[in-house]
Amino acid sequence: MPEIIYIEKRVQTLPRTQAFLRRFSNPTVIFCDHYKEIFNRRNQNFRLQKERPAWIVAQKEGSLVHPIPPQY
Amino acid sequence: MILIAIACMLEASPFLTHFSLKKTQNSPFPLYERESLALVVTGIGEHAMIAALSHTVGSLAKNSYVVNIGYAGHRSAPLGAVYSVNSILKEGAKSAFYPHISGKSTLPSMPLRSVTQPESLFSEELLYDMEGHAFFETAKRFVPLEQIILWKVVSDGPKRPFERSPVSTERALPVLLPHSETLPPLSCPKEPTFPPSWRLTHTQRLQAARSIRFANELGVDLAPCYRAKTGRAFLRALQEITETTLPEYA
């Protein structure tokens, strides 16, 4: 059964994405605009979801490194 | 229960014959039923699909599959090929939809673009239909996302207009029937009840119900929790179990 991999369009050409995809022999790749279109949606059936978990390749965004507070 | 929504009678008739479905409603939308299977003929176009599906699916139990089977166009796929839909796009829509692909599905999957007028250009390597987006958008209001399924039969393409297409959904039956048998059975979720002596706030009841629902869905044994004598002890035991066995939902 092919693995299902959701990939954000903005990361599809990145070398790390390509390297990740090479791990799978015949994956079903589905492109999306943002991982939140798939992840943690409302009205889910967890039992059915757990029967076929999928991968999501996405880009982290926002401020990933925070400055140390001046009082520290 | 499985509800099949099909746009036109031409697509529906092979299923009506195969399953020996009986007409139980004529108006406003033809509805055919037999045991745990129902089929509604919605009419062509997104407005017809929204109206018929809302009218029919609203009376169904939440533990039902809602399936759309129908024709779709494709630029190069062979006529009669059957695909499950893995994403649904529509011009001008706020975002795309991503139907769940069921656990044991071996059917090849493909993106679908819903259009308002019959497609003739087929500029992308996608399936093209007229109702898929409206079907998913309506169905997701009534049943969990994992219980919404779209199966499409390629009926036309740029060099093969639909009017001259020899394809019938009958050709899809041998593919879809074994596939439909692999759909996991759906349980009927029961709302948890708590002994009246347990003093739980409304928020605690909601949080406990959520954890219990996850645990039940994943087959985690909650018997030790129910041995608690007070609500507080129950919540503590439930929290311990969810933290160890269901860390992602704790």
HADDOCK unambig.tbl for C-alpha pairs under 7 A between the chains (distance, minus, plus):
assign (segid A and resid 1 and name CA) (segid B and resid 106 and name CA) 6.39 0.50 0.50
assign (segid A and resid 38 and name CA) (segid B and resid 98 and name CA) 6.71 0.50 0.50
assign (segid A and resid 43 and name CA) (segid B and resid 144 and name CA) 4.92 0.50 0.50
assign (segid A and resid 43 and name CA) (segid B and resid 145 and name CA) 6.43 0.50 0.50
assign (segid A and resid 44 and name CA) (segid B and resid 144 and name CA) 4.90 0.50 0.50
assign (segid A and resid 44 and name CA) (segid B and resid 145 and name CA) 5.61 0.50 0.50
assign (segid A and resid 44 and name CA) (segid B and resid 146 and name CA) 6.52 0.50 0.50
assign (segid A and resid 45 and name CA) (segid B and resid 144 and name CA) 5.67 0.50 0.50
assign (segid A and resid 45 and name CA) (segid B and resid 146 and name CA) 6.01 0.50 0.50
assign (segid A and resid 46 and name CA) (segid B and resid 217 and name CA) 6.55 0.50 0.50
assign (segid A and resid 47 and name CA) (segid B and resid 217 and name CA) 5.12 0.50 0.50
assign (segid A and resid 47 and name CA) (segid B and resid 218 and name CA) 6.05 0.50 0.50
assign (segid A and resid 48 and name CA) (segid B and resid 146 and name CA) 6.41 0.50 0.50
assign (segid A and resid 49 and name CA) (segid B and resid 146 and name CA) 6.75 0.50 0.50
assign (segid A and resid 51 and name CA) (segid B and resid 103 and name CA) 5.02 0.50 0.50
assign (segid A and resid 52 and name CA) (segid B and resid 102 and name CA) 6.70 0.50 0.50
assign (segid A and resid 52 and name CA) (segid B and resid 103 and name CA) 4.67 0.50 0.50
